[in-house]
Amino acid sequence: MFSPHNKPFITKCIVSFSHNRLPSRIQADRSAIAKAQREMAAGKKGISHLILRAADDEIDQLKFLFLIHGIPLMCYALENLLQSSLQEIVVVGSPEVEQVLEKHLDAVGTRGKRVFFVREEPHNLSLVNTLALGRSKLELDPNELVLFQPGDLPFLYDLEKVLQDKDIEHFNLILWLNSRQAMFPRCEEDPDSEFVQRNYHYRGIVERKNELHDIKEPNVYPLNLSAVAPNIIEQLHQTRKDGQILHAGIKAALQLPSRLIRILPVVLHHLLHFRSDLKKYRKRDRYKFGMHESNFNRGACILLDTPCTSKMHADPAFVSDVDALEDWEDFESLTHLAEKRHGPDGLTQIHPTGERLLAIREQAMPKLRSRLPMYGDFPSYLNRIYRSLQMPYVPFDAQGRYIVPHADHRKVANAYQWYLRQCAAVKGGGALKPS
C-alpha cells in the first residue's frame, strides 16, 4: 500500500442539505414512532422522534430547513463553513435549500469564499450520488482531500482541527469518531455534564492509552475522492448505525479476493481477543459492534485499499446533529437561554457568527416567509408534526411562543456554559482545550 503525499490543508467542502425520502408520510411517521417506542422500551438515554422526509409531503419535511431561533438550521451550518479557512463550498440540496442559500448570501455575503449550488436528484438520494454531484462542481487534484459534511451540525464552528489536521498529508480518509468519554469526561460522576444525549452502540479499546470508549459513527468525513471507492463508502455508511459494519466490511471483502486474504488476520484477532479484553474494562456490556482501535484502522486500510485512520475528538458539537425533534428542542432551548441571559443579541455569545445569523433573520426571513410554506407559520407547522408523531406535548403556545416544554434545564445550562466558553475561544483565535 502506497504512502500518500497529500496537500497539507483542506480548502474545499461538499455540504449536504439532502437526505433520503420514504414513499409516504404514513410510512415515515410509523417508522419514527416505532423507533422512539423501541428506545423507550429499552430504557435508552437518547429518545429520538426522527424528522423524516416523505415523497407525498405537501411541504417537504426537510430538517435542514427547520428554524432554530427563527433562523434556518442550514444557515448555521453554512456560516460555520464560511467563517473557516475553506475557500470553496459546494451546497447540495432541494429547490427550497437553493432559495434559502440565495437569501442567506444576499443578506451577509460569502466572506470571499466561492459558493456553488447543485440540486439534489429526488430519485437518487444516495450518498454516492450526493458526493458525485458535489464533486462535479470542484476541481480536485489527485492528492487533495475534501471535507464532506451533512448540514445538520449547527454549532460545529471549530473546524480548523479538521481542516488543518496533521494527518491530512498521510491518510486518504480520516474518521472523526464521537467518543462519549472524550467529549464528556465527567459523565459518570456528573450525568448532567453529558448535555448531548445519544446512544453509543460501538465500543473501542485504545490500547496505547489503556482506555475503553463508547463510540458513535462520525459526522464529518475528510476524504480523498480519487483514492476511496464510493461504493464501499456507501455500503459502510448505510450500515453505520445498526452495528452491521463488520459484516458489511466482510461482504465487501468477499467481492475482492485479494483483500479478503489480507483482512483475515484482522478478523481473527478481533474474534480471539476483543470480547475478553472488553471484560477487563466492563464485565457486562450491551453493544452492537466493537474493535481495538489499531485493529480497526488496520482493517479499514485493507478494506479500502488506501491509508486511512480514525481519531476521537473532545467537541460535543461534532455529535450534536439534528436528526430528531428532541435534537431540535436542545438547540431551541439553548438559544432561548442565551437570549434570556444576554438579551436580543444572546446568540452572539454562544455562536461566533451570531451577528450574521441575526442579520439573516432580520433581512432574509421576511422574504422567505412569503416564499416557503414551511415558514408562513412555522410554530403551527411544527406543532402539527409533534402531534403526528404522538408526542405528549407541543413546543409552541397558541401565540407561537416557544414554551420550552420538555427541556432538561440543568443540561441546557451546561450546554450554554460549554458553548459560551467555546465561542469565546474561537473568537479569540484558539480552540477550547478538553476539560
Sine and cosine of phi, psi and omega as CSV:
sin_phi,cos_phi,sin_psi,cos_psi,sin_omega,cos_omega
0.00,0.00,0.77,-0.63,-0.06,-1.00
-0.96,0.29,0.34,-0.94,0.06,-1.00
-0.98,-0.22,0.88,-0.47,-0.07,-1.00
-0.93,0.38,0.39,-0.92,0.15,-0.99
-0.75,-0.66,0.94,0.35,-0.08,-1.00
-0.98,0.21,0.30,-0.95,0.15,-0.99
-0.86,0.51,0.59,-0.81,-0.17,-0.99
-0.97,0.24,-0.25,0.97,-0.04,-1.00
-0.77,-0.64,0.45,-0.89,0.11,-0.99
-0.99,-0.12,0.81,-0.58,-0.02,-1.00
-0.86,-0.51,-0.02,1.00,-0.08,-1.00
-0.75,-0.66,0.56,-0.83,-0.12,-0.99
-0.62,-0.78,0.60,-0.80,0.21,-0.98
-0.92,-0.39,0.87,-0.49,0.02,-1.00
-0.92,-0.40,0.79,-0.62,-0.08,-1.00
-0.98,-0.19,0.89,-0.46,0.18,-0.98
-0.96,-0.29,0.73,0.69,-0.09,-1.00
-0.59,-0.80,0.60,-0.80,0.17,-0.99
-0.39,-0.92,0.11,-0.99,-0.16,-0.99
-0.88,0.48,0.41,-0.91,0.10,-1.00
-0.87,-0.50,0.64,-0.77,0.13,-0.99
-1.00,0.08,0.35,-0.94,-0.11,-0.99
-0.89,0.46,-0.55,0.83,-0.07,-1.00
-0.57,-0.82,0.38,-0.93,0.05,-1.00
-0.90,0.43,-0.61,0.79,0.02,-1.00
-0.86,0.51,-0.72,0.70,0.00,-1.00
-0.91,0.41,-0.65,0.76,0.00,-1.00
-0.89,0.45,-0.72,0.70,-0.01,-1.00
-0.92,0.40,-0.65,0.76,0.03,-1.00
-0.88,0.48,-0.66,0.75,0.00,-1.00
-0.90,0.44,-0.71,0.71,-0.01,-1.00
-0.91,0.41,-0.68,0.73,0.00,-1.00
-0.91,0.42,-0.69,0.73,-0.03,-1.00
-0.89,0.46,-0.66,0.75,0.01,-1.00
-0.89,0.45,-0.72,0.69,0.01,-1.00
-0.88,0.47,-0.64,0.77,0.00,-1.00
-0.92,0.40,-0.62,0.78,0.05,-1.00
-0.89,0.45,-0.66,0.75,-0.01,-1.00
-0.91,0.41,-0.66,0.75,0.02,-1.00
-0.91,0.41,-0.67,0.74,-0.01,-1.00
-0.90,0.44,-0.53,0.85,-0.01,-1.00
-1.00,0.06,-0.03,1.00,0.00,-1.00
0.94,0.34,0.50,0.87,-0.01,-1.00
-0.93,0.37,0.49,-0.87,0.03,-1.00
-0.97,0.26,-0.65,0.76,-0.04,-1.00
-0.99,-0.17,0.98,-0.19,0.05,-1.00
-1.00,-0.03,0.77,-0.64,-0.12,-0.99
-0.77,-0.64,0.89,-0.45,0.22,-0.98
-1.00,-0.07,0.99,-0.16,-0.19,-0.98
-0.91,0.42,0.57,-0.82,0.11,-0.99
-1.00,-0.04,0.97,-0.25,-0.12,-0.99
-0.89,-0.45,0.57,-0.82,0.09,-1.00
-1.00,0.08,0.41,-0.91,0.10,-1.00
-0.64,-0.77,0.59,-0.81,-0.09,-1.00
-0.91,0.42,-0.42,0.91,-0.05,-1.00
-0.98,-0.18,0.24,0.97,0.04,-1.00
-0.92,0.40,0.70,-0.71,0.14,-0.99
-0.93,0.36,-0.65,0.76,0.11,-0.99
-0.92,-0.40,0.85,-0.52,-0.02,-1.00
-0.87,0.50,0.90,-0.43,-0.03,-1.00
-0.99,0.16,0.91,0.42,-0.06,-1.00
-1.00,-0.06,0.90,-0.44,-0.14,-0.99
-0.87,0.49,-0.50,0.87,-0.04,-1.00
-0.91,0.41,-0.32,0.95,0.02,-1.00
-1.00,0.00,-0.22,0.98,-0.03,-1.00
-0.85,0.52,0.55,-0.83,-0.02,-1.00
-1.00,-0.01,0.74,-0.67,0.19,-0.98
-0.90,-0.44,0.90,-0.44,-0.05,-1.00
0.86,0.51,0.55,0.83,0.03,-1.00
0.98,0.18,0.17,0.98,-0.07,-1.00
-0.81,-0.58,0.72,-0.70,-0.01,-1.00
-0.85,0.53,0.69,-0.73,0.04,-1.00
-0.78,0.63,-0.66,0.75,-0.05,-1.00
-0.89,0.46,-0.45,0.89,0.01,-1.00
-0.94,0.35,-0.59,0.80,0.08,-1.00
-0.88,0.48,-0.76,0.65,-0.04,-1.00
-0.89,0.46,-0.66,0.75,0.00,-1.00
-0.92,0.40,-0.65,0.76,0.03,-1.00
-0.89,0.45,-0.59,0.81,0.06,-1.00
-0.85,0.53,-0.65,0.76,-0.01,-1.00
-0.96,0.27,-0.64,0.77,-0.04,-1.00
-0.91,0.41,-0.52,0.85,-0.03,-1.00
-1.00,0.09,-0.10,1.00,-0.04,-1.00
-1.00,0.09,-0.08,-1.00,0.02,-1.00
-0.99,0.11,0.07,1.00,0.08,-1.00
-0.86,0.51,0.48,-0.88,0.01,-1.00
-0.91,-0.41,-0.50,0.87,-0.02,-1.00
-0.74,-0.68,0.72,-0.69,-0.06,-1.00
-0.73,-0.68,0.82,-0.58,0.08,-1.00
-0.96,-0.28,0.81,-0.59,0.03,-1.00
-0.98,-0.22,0.82,-0.57,0.07,-1.00
-0.94,-0.35,0.81,-0.59,-0.03,-1.00
-0.10,-1.00,-0.17,-0.99,-0.08,-1.00
-1.00,0.07,0.11,-0.99,0.09,-1.00
-0.85,0.53,-0.57,0.82,0.04,-1.00
-0.92,0.38,-0.63,0.78,0.07,-1.00
-0.87,0.50,-0.66,0.75,0.01,-1.00
-0.88,0.48,-0.63,0.77,0.01,-1.00
-0.92,0.39,-0.67,0.74,0.03,-1.00
-0.91,0.42,-0.68,0.74,0.03,-1.00
-0.85,0.53,-0.72,0.69,-0.02,-1.00
-0.86,0.51,-0.73,0.68,-0.02,-1.00
-0.95,0.32,-0.55,0.83,0.07,-1.00
-0.85,0.52,-0.79,0.62,-0.06,-1.00
-0.95,0.32,-0.53,0.85,0.09,-1.00
-0.88,0.47,-0.60,0.80,-0.09,-1.00
-0.97,0.24,-0.68,0.73,-0.16,-0.99
-0.78,-0.63,-0.07,1.00,0.06,-1.00
0.99,0.17,-0.07,-1.00,-0.14,-0.99
-0.95,-0.31,0.04,1.00,-0.08,-1.00
0.84,0.55,0.49,0.87,0.02,-1.00
0.99,0.12,0.06,1.00,0.01,-1.00
-1.00,0.10,0.35,-0.94,0.16,-0.99
-1.00,-0.10,0.87,-0.49,-0.05,-1.00
-0.89,-0.46,0.81,-0.59,0.00,-1.00
-0.89,-0.47,0.48,-0.88,0.08,-1.00
-0.85,-0.53,0.66,-0.75,0.14,-0.99
-0.71,-0.70,0.74,-0.67,-0.09,-1.00
-0.98,0.20,0.68,-0.73,0.08,-1.00
-0.88,0.47,0.36,-0.93,0.08,-1.00
-0.96,-0.29,0.97,-0.26,-0.15,-0.99
-0.81,0.59,-0.45,0.89,-0.03,-1.00
-1.00,-0.09,0.08,1.00,0.06,-1.00
-0.52,-0.86,0.99,0.17,-0.08,-1.00
-0.99,-0.17,0.40,0.92,-0.01,-1.00
-0.94,0.33,0.36,-0.93,0.06,-1.00
-0.88,0.48,-0.66,0.75,0.00,-1.00
-0.84,0.54,-0.71,0.71,-0.03,-1.00
-0.94,0.34,-0.60,0.80,0.05,-1.00
-0.87,0.49,-0.70,0.72,0.05,-1.00
-0.89,0.46,-0.65,0.76,0.00,-1.00
-0.90,0.43,-0.67,0.74,0.03,-1.00
-0.89,0.46,-0.70,0.72,0.01,-1.00
-0.90,0.43,-0.68,0.74,-0.03,-1.00
-0.90,0.45,-0.50,0.86,-0.04,-1.00
-0.89,0.46,-0.32,0.95,-0.02,-1.00
-0.99,-0.12,-0.08,1.00,-0.10,-1.00
-0.89,-0.45,0.54,-0.84,0.19,-0.98
-0.98,-0.17,0.97,-0.26,-0.07,-1.00
-0.94,-0.35,0.74,-0.67,0.11,-0.99
-0.98,0.19,0.43,-0.90,0.01,-1.00
-0.87,0.49,-0.37,0.93,-0.02,-1.00
-0.96,-0.28,0.58,0.82,-0.10,-0.99
-0.79,-0.61,0.78,-0.62,0.12,-0.99
-1.00,0.03,0.53,-0.85,0.10,-1.00
-0.87,-0.50,0.49,-0.87,0.09,-1.00
-1.00,-0.04,0.84,-0.55,0.17,-0.99
-0.96,-0.29,0.76,-0.65,-0.07,-1.00
-0.55,-0.83,0.72,-0.69,0.18,-0.98
-0.94,0.33,0.45,-0.89,-0.13,-0.99
-1.00,-0.04,0.46,0.89,-0.04,-1.00
-0.92,-0.40,0.54,0.84,0.01,-1.00
-0.88,-0.48,0.98,0.19,-0.20,-0.98
-0.93,0.38,-0.42,0.91,-0.05,-1.00
-0.91,-0.41,0.33,0.95,0.07,-1.00
-1.00,0.08,0.97,0.25,-0.07,-1.00
-0.97,-0.26,-0.05,1.00,0.09,-1.00
-0.99,-0.17,0.98,0.18,-0.12,-0.99
-0.99,-0.12,-0.19,0.98,-0.13,-0.99
-0.90,0.44,-0.49,0.87,0.03,-1.00
-0.91,0.42,-0.38,0.93,0.08,-1.00
-1.00,0.05,-0.71,0.71,-0.10,-0.99
-0.95,0.30,-0.43,0.90,-0.04,-1.00
-0.85,-0.52,0.44,0.90,0.01,-1.00
-0.88,0.47,0.67,-0.74,-0.04,-1.00
-0.90,0.43,-0.34,0.94,-0.04,-1.00
-0.99,0.11,-0.12,0.99,-0.02,-1.00
-0.84,0.54,-0.64,0.77,-0.04,-1.00
-0.91,0.41,-0.43,0.90,-0.22,-0.97
-0.93,-0.37,-0.12,0.99,-0.04,-1.00
-0.71,-0.70,0.56,-0.83,0.00,-1.00
-1.00,-0.08,-0.14,0.99,0.09,-1.00
-0.50,-0.87,0.75,-0.66,0.03,-1.00
-0.82,-0.58,0.86,-0.51,0.00,-1.00
-0.99,-0.14,0.95,-0.32,0.04,-1.00
-1.00,0.07,1.00,-0.01,-0.09,-1.00
-0.97,0.25,0.54,-0.84,0.05,-1.00
-1.00,-0.05,0.94,-0.33,0.00,-1.00
-0.96,-0.27,0.82,-0.57,0.02,-1.00
-0.86,0.51,-0.69,0.72,-0.07,-1.00
-0.94,0.34,-0.55,0.83,0.02,-1.00
-0.95,0.30,-0.64,0.77,-0.04,-1.00
-0.98,0.21,-0.60,0.80,-0.08,-1.00
-0.78,-0.62,0.96,0.29,-0.12,-0.99
-0.90,0.44,-0.30,0.95,-0.02,-1.00
-0.96,-0.27,0.32,0.95,-0.14,-0.99
-0.90,0.43,-0.48,0.88,-0.02,-1.00
-0.97,0.26,-0.74,0.68,-0.02,-1.00
-0.99,0.17,-0.40,0.92,0.01,-1.00
-0.70,-0.72,1.00,0.07,-0.07,-1.00
-0.84,0.55,-0.50,0.86,-0.02,-1.00
-0.94,0.35,-0.28,0.96,0.06,-1.00
-0.93,0.36,-0.33,0.94,0.05,-1.00
-1.00,0.08,0.98,0.18,-0.18,-0.98
-0.99,0.14,-0.11,0.99,0.16,-0.99
-0.93,-0.36,0.92,-0.39,-0.05,-1.00
-1.00,-0.01,0.90,-0.43,0.03,-1.00
-0.68,-0.73,0.33,-0.94,0.09,-1.00
-0.99,-0.16,0.86,-0.52,-0.06,-1.00
-0.98,-0.20,0.97,-0.23,-0.13,-0.99
-1.00,0.04,-0.23,0.97,-0.09,-1.00
-0.95,-0.30,0.39,-0.92,0.09,-1.00
-0.80,-0.60,0.64,-0.77,0.03,-1.00
-0.74,-0.67,0.79,-0.61,0.08,-1.00
-0.98,-0.18,0.88,-0.47,0.03,-1.00
-0.99,-0.15,0.99,-0.13,-0.13,-0.99
-0.90,0.43,-0.61,0.79,-0.06,-1.00
-0.91,0.41,-0.36,0.93,0.04,-1.00
-0.93,-0.36,-0.05,1.00,-0.05,-1.00
0.83,0.56,0.79,0.62,-0.07,-1.00
-0.76,-0.65,0.53,-0.85,0.16,-0.99
-0.94,-0.33,0.74,-0.67,-0.02,-1.00
-0.84,-0.54,0.66,-0.75,0.20,-0.98
-1.00,0.03,0.80,-0.60,-0.24,-0.97
-0.79,-0.61,0.58,-0.82,0.22,-0.98
-0.90,-0.44,0.37,-0.93,0.00,-1.00
-0.88,0.48,0.41,-0.91,-0.03,-1.00
-0.95,0.30,0.36,-0.93,0.10,-1.00
-0.91,-0.41,-0.17,0.99,0.07,-1.00
-0.81,-0.59,0.61,-0.79,-0.10,-0.99
-0.73,-0.68,0.99,-0.10,0.22,-0.97
-0.97,0.23,0.84,-0.54,-0.06,-1.00
-0.49,-0.87,0.42,-0.91,0.07,-1.00
-0.99,-0.12,0.95,-0.31,-0.09,-1.00
-0.94,0.33,-0.23,0.97,0.06,-1.00
-1.00,0.09,-0.26,0.97,-0.14,-0.99
-0.90,-0.44,-0.27,0.96,-0.06,-1.00
-0.93,-0.37,0.83,-0.55,-0.06,-1.00
-0.92,0.40,0.86,-0.52,-0.05,-1.00
-0.87,0.50,-0.57,0.82,-0.04,-1.00
-0.92,0.40,-0.56,0.83,0.04,-1.00
-0.95,0.31,-0.63,0.77,0.07,-1.00
-0.84,0.53,-0.70,0.71,0.01,-1.00
-0.88,0.48,-0.69,0.72,-0.02,-1.00
-0.90,0.44,-0.70,0.71,0.00,-1.00
-0.94,0.35,-0.61,0.80,0.01,-1.00
-0.89,0.45,-0.68,0.74,-0.05,-1.00
-0.92,0.38,-0.41,0.91,-0.06,-1.00
-0.96,-0.27,0.11,0.99,-0.18,-0.98
-0.93,0.36,-0.42,0.91,-0.11,-0.99
-0.98,-0.21,-0.14,0.99,-0.09,-1.00
-0.94,-0.33,0.18,0.98,0.07,-1.00
0.98,0.21,0.13,0.99,-0.04,-1.00
-0.99,-0.16,0.31,0.95,-0.10,-1.00
-0.91,0.42,-0.59,0.81,0.03,-1.00
-0.91,0.41,-0.70,0.72,0.02,-1.00
-0.89,0.45,-0.61,0.79,0.04,-1.00
-0.90,0.43,-0.63,0.78,0.03,-1.00
-0.90,0.43,-0.68,0.74,0.03,-1.00
-0.91,0.41,-0.64,0.77,0.03,-1.00
-0.87,0.48,-0.67,0.74,0.04,-1.00
-0.91,0.42,-0.64,0.77,-0.01,-1.00
-0.92,0.40,-0.55,0.83,0.00,-1.00
-0.88,0.47,-0.45,0.89,0.03,-1.00
-0.99,0.15,-0.12,0.99,-0.04,-1.00
-0.74,-0.67,0.99,0.10,-0.15,-0.99
-0.79,0.61,-0.62,0.79,-0.03,-1.00
-0.90,0.43,-0.59,0.81,0.02,-1.00
-0.97,0.26,-0.54,0.84,0.01,-1.00
-0.86,0.51,-0.70,0.71,0.00,-1.00
-0.89,0.46,-0.64,0.77,-0.03,-1.00
-0.95,0.30,-0.48,0.88,-0.08,-1.00
-1.00,0.03,-0.21,0.98,-0.03,-1.00
-0.84,0.54,-0.69,0.73,0.03,-1.00
-0.88,0.48,-0.55,0.84,0.04,-1.00
-0.90,0.43,-0.73,0.69,0.01,-1.00
-0.90,0.43,-0.67,0.75,0.00,-1.00
-0.89,0.46,-0.70,0.71,0.04,-1.00
-0.86,0.51,-0.67,0.74,0.00,-1.00
-0.88,0.47,-0.74,0.68,-0.04,-1.00
-0.92,0.40,-0.55,0.84,-0.05,-1.00
-0.99,0.14,-0.49,0.87,-0.23,-0.97
-0.86,-0.50,-0.49,0.87,-0.22,-0.97
-0.90,0.43,-0.78,0.63,-0.09,-1.00
-0.88,0.48,-0.67,0.75,0.00,-1.00
-0.93,0.36,-0.61,0.79,0.03,-1.00
-0.93,0.37,-0.58,0.81,0.02,-1.00
-0.88,0.48,-0.60,0.80,-0.03,-1.00
-0.92,0.39,-0.32,0.95,0.08,-1.00
-0.93,0.37,-0.47,0.88,0.00,-1.00
-0.99,-0.13,-0.59,0.81,-0.11,-0.99
-0.54,-0.84,0.91,-0.42,-0.09,-1.00
-0.87,0.49,-0.72,0.70,0.00,-1.00
-0.82,-0.58,0.68,-0.74,-0.03,-1.00
-0.41,-0.91,0.66,-0.75,0.09,-1.00
-0.94,-0.34,0.89,-0.45,-0.03,-1.00
-0.50,-0.86,0.27,-0.96,-0.03,-1.00
-0.99,-0.16,-0.46,0.89,-0.03,-1.00
-0.32,-0.95,0.55,-0.83,0.06,-1.00
-0.35,-0.94,0.44,-0.90,0.05,-1.00
-0.41,-0.91,0.31,-0.95,0.23,-0.97
-0.94,0.35,0.64,-0.77,-0.04,-1.00
-0.82,0.57,-0.76,0.65,-0.06,-1.00
-0.91,0.42,-0.61,0.79,0.00,-1.00
-0.94,0.35,-0.62,0.78,0.05,-1.00
-0.89,0.46,-0.74,0.68,-0.01,-1.00
-0.88,0.48,-0.65,0.76,0.01,-1.00
-0.90,0.44,-0.70,0.72,0.01,-1.00
-0.91,0.41,-0.64,0.77,0.01,-1.00
-0.90,0.44,-0.64,0.76,0.02,-1.00
-0.88,0.48,-0.66,0.75,0.00,-1.00
-0.93,0.36,-0.73,0.68,-0.04,-1.00
-0.87,0.49,-0.71,0.70,-0.03,-1.00
-1.00,0.10,-0.19,0.98,-0.01,-1.00
0.83,0.55,0.64,0.77,0.03,-1.00
-0.35,-0.94,0.49,-0.87,0.00,-1.00
-0.90,0.43,0.81,-0.59,0.07,-1.00
-0.58,-0.81,0.30,-0.95,-0.02,-1.00
-0.50,-0.86,0.22,-0.98,0.08,-1.00
-0.81,-0.59,0.42,-0.91,0.06,-1.00
-0.46,-0.89,0.39,-0.92,-0.03,-1.00
-0.93,-0.38,0.73,-0.68,-0.03,-1.00
-0.97,-0.24,0.09,-1.00,-0.01,-1.00
-0.87,-0.49,0.44,0.90,-0.11,-0.99
-0.92,-0.40,0.95,-0.32,-0.01,-1.00
-0.86,0.51,-0.36,0.93,0.00,-1.00
-0.90,0.43,-0.37,0.93,0.03,-1.00
-0.93,0.36,-0.52,0.85,-0.05,-1.00
-0.99,-0.15,-0.24,0.97,-0.11,-0.99
-1.00,0.06,0.95,0.31,0.06,-1.00
-1.00,-0.05,0.06,-1.00,-0.02,-1.00
-0.88,-0.47,1.00,0.07,0.06,-1.00
-0.99,-0.15,-0.38,0.92,-0.19,-0.98
-0.68,-0.74,0.25,-0.97,0.03,-1.00
-0.86,0.50,-0.60,0.80,0.01,-1.00
-0.90,0.44,-0.58,0.81,0.03,-1.00
-0.92,0.39,-0.69,0.73,0.05,-1.00
-0.85,0.52,-0.68,0.73,0.02,-1.00
-0.85,0.52,-0.65,0.76,-0.01,-1.00
-0.83,0.57,-0.72,0.69,-0.05,-1.00
-0.97,0.24,-0.58,0.81,0.05,-1.00
-0.90,0.43,-0.66,0.75,0.03,-1.00
-0.92,0.39,-0.64,0.77,0.02,-1.00
-0.88,0.48,-0.74,0.67,-0.03,-1.00
-0.93,0.35,-0.55,0.84,0.06,-1.00
-0.93,0.38,-0.62,0.79,0.03,-1.00
-0.91,0.42,-0.66,0.75,0.03,-1.00
-0.88,0.48,-0.64,0.77,0.04,-1.00
-0.92,0.38,-0.61,0.79,0.03,-1.00
-0.90,0.43,-0.61,0.79,-0.04,-1.00
-0.98,0.20,-0.55,0.83,-0.18,-0.98
-0.83,-0.55,-0.02,1.00,-0.02,-1.00
1.00,0.00,-0.22,-0.98,-0.11,-0.99
-0.83,0.55,-0.43,0.90,-0.01,-1.00
-0.99,-0.10,0.35,0.94,-0.07,-1.00
-0.85,0.53,-0.52,0.86,-0.01,-1.00
-0.87,0.50,-0.50,0.87,-0.03,-1.00
-0.93,0.38,-0.28,0.96,-0.02,-1.00
-1.00,0.08,-0.31,0.95,-0.06,-1.00
-0.87,-0.50,-0.14,0.99,0.05,-1.00
-0.69,-0.72,0.83,-0.56,-0.11,-0.99
-0.91,0.42,-0.33,0.94,0.08,-1.00
-0.96,-0.28,0.44,0.90,-0.04,-1.00
-0.83,0.56,-0.62,0.79,0.00,-1.00
-0.89,0.46,-0.68,0.73,0.02,-1.00
-0.92,0.39,-0.63,0.77,0.03,-1.00
-0.90,0.44,-0.66,0.75,0.05,-1.00
-0.92,0.40,-0.55,0.84,0.06,-1.00
-0.92,0.40,-0.60,0.80,0.07,-1.00
-0.89,0.45,-0.69,0.73,0.03,-1.00
-0.87,0.50,-0.64,0.77,-0.05,-1.00
-0.96,0.28,-0.68,0.74,-0.17,-0.99
-0.99,-0.13,-0.59,0.81,-0.11,-0.99
-1.00,-0.05,-0.58,0.81,-0.14,-0.99
-0.90,0.43,-0.60,0.80,0.05,-1.00
-0.83,0.55,-0.65,0.76,0.02,-1.00
-0.94,0.33,-0.65,0.76,-0.02,-1.00
-0.93,0.38,-0.55,0.83,0.03,-1.00
-0.89,0.46,-0.52,0.85,0.00,-1.00
-0.99,0.12,-0.26,0.97,-0.07,-1.00
-0.97,-0.24,-0.59,0.81,-0.10,-1.00
-0.95,-0.33,0.87,-0.50,-0.05,-1.00
-0.82,0.57,-0.54,0.84,0.00,-1.00
-0.85,0.53,-0.54,0.84,-0.11,-0.99
-1.00,-0.04,-0.12,0.99,0.00,-1.00
-0.85,0.52,-0.69,0.72,0.08,-1.00
-0.53,-0.85,0.97,0.24,-0.10,-1.00
-0.87,0.49,-0.66,0.75,0.04,-1.00
-0.83,0.55,-0.70,0.71,0.01,-1.00
-0.92,0.40,-0.63,0.78,0.03,-1.00
-0.86,0.50,-0.73,0.68,-0.05,-1.00
-0.94,0.33,-0.61,0.79,0.07,-1.00
-0.85,0.53,-0.63,0.77,0.02,-1.00
-0.89,0.45,-0.63,0.77,0.02,-1.00
-0.90,0.43,-0.67,0.74,0.04,-1.00
-0.85,0.52,-0.68,0.73,-0.01,-1.00
-0.93,0.37,-0.64,0.77,-0.03,-1.00
-0.91,0.41,-0.45,0.89,0.04,-1.00
-1.00,-0.09,0.25,0.97,0.11,-0.99
0.87,0.49,0.56,0.83,0.09,-1.00
-0.95,0.30,0.57,-0.82,-0.06,-1.00
-0.99,0.16,0.13,0.99,-0.02,-1.00
-0.39,-0.92,0.19,-0.98,0.12,-0.99
-0.83,-0.56,0.43,-0.90,-0.12,-0.99
-0.99,0.11,-0.30,0.95,-0.07,-1.00
-0.85,-0.53,0.57,-0.82,0.06,-1.00
-0.99,0.10,-0.08,-1.00,-0.08,-1.00
-0.90,0.44,-0.39,0.92,0.03,-1.00
-1.00,-0.02,0.07,1.00,0.02,-1.00
0.99,0.15,0.30,0.95,0.02,-1.00
-1.00,-0.04,0.69,-0.72,0.05,-1.00
-0.93,0.37,0.77,-0.64,-0.12,-0.99
-0.92,-0.40,0.25,0.97,0.05,-1.00
0.68,0.73,0.89,0.46,-0.21,-0.98
-0.95,0.33,-0.53,0.85,-0.20,-0.98
-0.71,-0.71,0.34,0.94,-0.12,-0.99
-0.95,0.30,0.65,-0.76,0.18,-0.98
-1.00,0.06,0.98,-0.21,-0.21,-0.98
-0.90,0.43,-0.52,0.85,0.02,-1.00
-0.94,0.35,-0.65,0.76,0.03,-1.00
-0.93,0.37,-0.63,0.78,0.06,-1.00
-0.88,0.47,-0.67,0.74,0.02,-1.00
-0.90,0.44,-0.63,0.77,0.04,-1.00
-0.91,0.40,-0.63,0.77,0.06,-1.00
-0.89,0.45,-0.69,0.72,0.02,-1.00
-0.86,0.52,-0.72,0.69,0.00,-1.00
-0.90,0.45,-0.63,0.77,-0.02,-1.00
-0.91,0.41,-0.74,0.67,-0.04,-1.00
-0.94,0.33,-0.46,0.89,0.09,-1.00
-0.88,0.48,-0.73,0.69,0.02,-1.00
-0.94,0.33,-0.65,0.76,0.00,-1.00
-0.89,0.46,-0.71,0.71,0.00,-1.00
-0.88,0.47,-0.70,0.72,0.02,-1.00
-0.88,0.47,-0.64,0.77,-0.01,-1.00
-0.92,0.40,-0.69,0.73,-0.01,-1.00
-0.92,0.38,-0.66,0.75,0.05,-1.00
-0.90,0.44,-0.49,0.87,0.01,-1.00
-0.99,0.13,0.03,1.00,0.05,-1.00
1.00,-0.01,0.15,0.99,0.01,-1.00
-0.85,-0.53,-0.21,-0.98,0.07,-1.00
-0.75,-0.66,0.52,-0.86,-0.04,-1.00
-0.93,0.37,0.77,-0.63,0.06,-1.00
-0.97,0.24,0.56,-0.83,0.05,-1.00
-0.85,0.53,0.63,-0.78,0.02,-1.00
-0.98,0.21,0.00,0.00,0.00,0.00
